[in-house]
Every structure is written in C-alpha cells, then in structure tokens.
C-alpha cells in the first residue's frame, strides 16, 4: 500500500468518526439507563469495561469495513485482553448497545 492509499483510507476513517461518536454516546446512555448501579455518564465513560469494549469495537468496525482486517483485529484483541470481552470487528451491532460486566 502506497502513502496515497494510506492517506485516502485514513481520511475515509476520519470522516466516520462523528458517527462513531454518536453511536458511542448512545451506547453510554443505554448503559446509564439499564444499569441501576450506574451513577452517571461520567462513570460509564471512565469505568465501564463493557462500554470500553463497545467503543473500541465501533472504531475497529470502521477499519474493518475499510479493508483493514488485521489492524481492526489487533484492536479487538487488545481490548479483549483488558476487558475480557471479545467482539469481532466484523460483527454487526445496531445502535444503543449495552454489555453489563
């Protein structure tokens, strides 16, 4: 892959970031709504492994769709090692997703 191709892929990825952020915010709100122990969104963003796994999935999924399966899989394996949650970057997950524990 040449530098031009890499820059094109990077720019395509950057264009998807606002949508990834929107979905991650919906995921955080779903966590806050569905976990009675949750004290607020700040706690979700900072201390919920399920949310962290979903957030990395959302980013890695975009890279997967751009044809970068190894990079996306590396991301999913990294977060799997931290959270114990394994979500394949090619999985199809809708909006407002929540994993408890």
Secondary structure, 3 states (H helix, E strand, C coil): CCHHHHHHHHHHHHHHHHHHHHHHHHHHHHHHHHCCCCCCHHHHHHHCHHHHHHHHHHHHHHHHHCCCHHHHHHHHHHHHHHHCCCCCCCCCCCCCCCCCC
